Amino acid sequence: MVRIQKPPPGRLVVSIIYSSIDALADSLRVIEHKFSKVECETIEIPCSSQERYREEMGDNLQRRFFSFEQPVACDTLPMIKATCYKIETMFSDCVRDYYFRTVNIDPGILTPDKLVMASHREYNYRLYLGSGVFAQIELIHSQGQFKRLPWTNLDYCHDEAMDLFYRVRDSFEPTTGQQEPTKLSDIGAIF
């Protein structure tokens, strides 16, 4: 019989699409306060999803990826996504009960074998985790390299992003995976 076990902790990776460098900096300060300090980051990558977000966020959207120092338990992804959503609304403009975001924050957890990202949008390749949060495997690590899947956003395959993912993956301890993860109770509410 298979023993039920918890997966080892992973590392928090955040993708931020932004229209304003000030909104990026402000939201990143809140994210760092909530989770931990940024460990690695990419330079700006032109966002490949300009059309999807143009009406809400404007033109010339950029994306950056960040990883954070403290490991996180894999089952905290829904709460992390909920927290990131609250941070998005902090930096949004509200017009007639509709929020126009200046930042789009998508968190994920990178483990030695995959990158799983969270979203509030449902698609046939996403699994529902509860609380309005869906998860998708964005990349898998196999035969020494990260591999994209049919639904992987092109920005995640950009050289800058891949370099960050490899650096984070290389930081895992060979046997234990990581140090003690951030616990669900440590995340709590900041609002």
N, C-alpha and C positions, 0 to 999 in steps of 0.2 A: 504494500500500500504506500502511496506517495505521502510524504510528510508535508503538511501545510507550512509554508515559510514565507516570511516577508522578504522582498527583494532588498538588496543593499541600497543605501542612499545614492542619489545622483547629484548632479550639479544644476543649479538654477541657471537657465539661459533665457534671456529676454530679447525679443525682437521689438524694436520701436520704430514705427513709421511716424514721421513728423513733418509739419509744415513750417515750424518755427524753431530755430536753434535754442531760443530762450525757453520754450515749452519743453523741449527735450531735456535741457539742463535742470529745469525745475522739477520735472517728473522723475528724473533719475535720482535727484537728491532724496525724494520721498521713498523711492524704491530701495535705495541704499539704507535709509533709516529703518525701513521695515524689515528687510531681509539680511543683507550684509554688504560689505564693500565690494565694488567692482574689482574683479581680478583681471579680466581680459576684455578688450573691446575692439571693434572694427572701425575703420574709417567709414565715411558716408558711402553708401551704395545707392545709386538711383533706384527708386522703388519700381518694380516691374508691374505693380498693380495700380498704376496711376488712374486708369479709367474707373475702377471700382470705387475709389475713394475721392475722386475729384470734386464731386458735388458737395460732399461733406467737409473735406479738408483742404480743398484748393489745389493749385498746380505746384509743380516742382517738388514733389514729395521725395523725401530721402528715407533710407532705412539704415539703422545700425543695430548690431548685435552686441550683447553684453553677457558676460558670465560673472558669477559672484563667488566669493571666497568660501562661504559656508555650504556644506552639503545639505541637501533636503531629502526628507523621506518621500518616496514616490507617491504615497497616498495623500500627500498634501496638495497635489496639483489643482483640484477644484477650489480649495480655499485661496491658493495663490492667485488663480485667475480672477476670483471674486474681488480680491484686494486690488489687483491691477485694474479691474473695471472701475472701482471707486476712485483710483488715482486718475484714470482717464477723465472721469466726470469732473474732478477738481480743476482740470485744465481745459474744460470745454466751455463753449459759449452756448447758453440756453436761449432758444428763440421759440416761443409758443410751445413749451413742453418738449421740444426736440433739442438734443444735445449735438452741437457741431464740434467734433473733436479736433484738437490741435495735435494730439498724440494718439496713436493706436498701439497699445501695449499687449503683446502676445507672449506669455510665459511658456516655458517648456522645461523638461528635465532631461539632461543628457546623462546616459549611463555608458559603460564601456561598449555596449552592443547596439544602442539606438538613441535617437533623439525623438522625444514625444512632445508635441506642442498641444496647448489647450486653446479652445475657441468657443464662442457662443453660437456659432453657426453649425447647423446640421448638414452633413453630406453623407452619401452612402458608404464612404470609406472611414467614417468617424464613429467612435464608440461613445455612448452616453455614460458619463460618470456621475450624474446627479447634479442638482442645483443649477441646471441650465448650462452645464459645462460638458463639452465634447472633447475627446482626445484623438489625435491622429499620429501615427508614426510617420515622421517626416523623412528620416534617414535611418538606414540600418548599417551597422559595421560588420562587414564580412570579408574574409580573406585579406585582412590588412587594410581595408579602405572603406570609407563611407560610400554608400550607394543610394541613389535617389530611387523613389518609387514613382509610379505613373502620375500621382497627384502632387508630388513635391513641387513647391513654389520655386521658381528659378532663382530667386534671391538667396535661397538656402544653399545653392550650388555655386554661388559666386566664390572666387578664389579667396577673398577676404573672410567670408563666412566659414568656408571649409577650414581655413587656417586656424580660426578661433576654435572650431569644434575639435580639431586634432590636438591643439594645445591643451584644451580642457581634458580631453580623453587621456592624453599622455600623463596628466597629473594624478590620475587614479593610482592608489596603492595596488601593487600586483596581487596581493592576497586578500586584503580586507575590503577593498573597494574605496573606503574613505574613513574620515573621522566620524564622530557622532553627529547624526543629522539634526537639523532644526526640527523640533517637535511641533505638531499641530497646535498645541496649546501656546507655543512661543509666538505663533503668527498673530493670533488674536485680532482685535479690532484696533485701528489707529484713528478712527473717526469719531 
